[in-house]
Structure formats: structure tokens, C-alpha cells
Amino acid sequence: WADIQEMLYEAEQRQKQWIKAFYYAQSDGDKDLMKDAARNKKALDGVIKTLQWTLGYPGVVHPLD
């Protein structure tokens, strides 16, 4: 469980970095970085939801639903 909690924390931190990268790219007009940041942020949504579901967080539905 400790490893899964660590992965969840790391995924949340990476997601925050991608959100910052998106806003930086937006202010700089870098559409390629904006696309990369949005795609990676969205992918991490799935990772985070899966890890939360695995840990039994309340209110988190099955990741495939």
C-alpha cells in the first residue's frame, strides 16, 4: 500500500507540473507544448483515479466506468 500511495503522490505532483506547463505555454503562445501538457494532464487523471480506486478512496467509481 505504501508503494501505491507513493505512486499516487508522484502522479499528483506530475499532474500539477503539467498544469503549470500548460499555462506557461498558453501565455507564451506555444501550442505544441499546450497540446502535450493537456494530453499528459488528462492521462494522469486516469492514473490518479485508478490509484485512488485501488486504495479504496470513498466516492471513486471503477476506473473503467
N, C-alpha and C positions, 0 to 999 in steps of 0.2 A: 504494500500500500504506500509505503514511503516513496518508492520509485515513481509510482503513478502520480502522487501528489507533487513530486519534484517536476515531473514532465508537465503537469498542468500549470504549475507556476511559470516554467520556462516558456510554454506556449502562450500564456497570457502576456508575458514580457515581450516576446517577439511580436505579438499582435499589436501591442502599444507602439513598438518601434515602426511597424509598417504603417500605422495610422499617422504617426508623426511624419514619416517619409511621404505619405500621400499629400498631406497639407503643405509640406515644404515644396514638393513637386508642383502642386497646384499654384502656389504663389510664384514659382519660378517659370511656369508655363511648360513644364516637362511632361508631355502627355504619355511618353513611353514609361517613365517612372510611375506616373499616376496609375496606369494600367497594371503594372507589376505589383504595386503596393495594394491596389484594390483586390487583385486576384489572390495574393498571399494572405491578406487580412481575411478574406472570405474562406479560404482553405483552413485557416486556423480556427475559424468559427466552428467548423466541423470537428476538428481535433479537440478543441476545448469542450464541446458538447459531449463528445464520446468519452473523454476522460471524466467529466463530471458525472455522466451516467454510470460509468464503471464504479466510481466512488460512492454512488448512491445519493447524490445531491437531490434534495426534495424539489419536485416540480420540473425535473429534467426528463422529458419524454425520450423514448427509444430513439437513438441517433438516426435510424433509417426512416423514421416517420416524419 
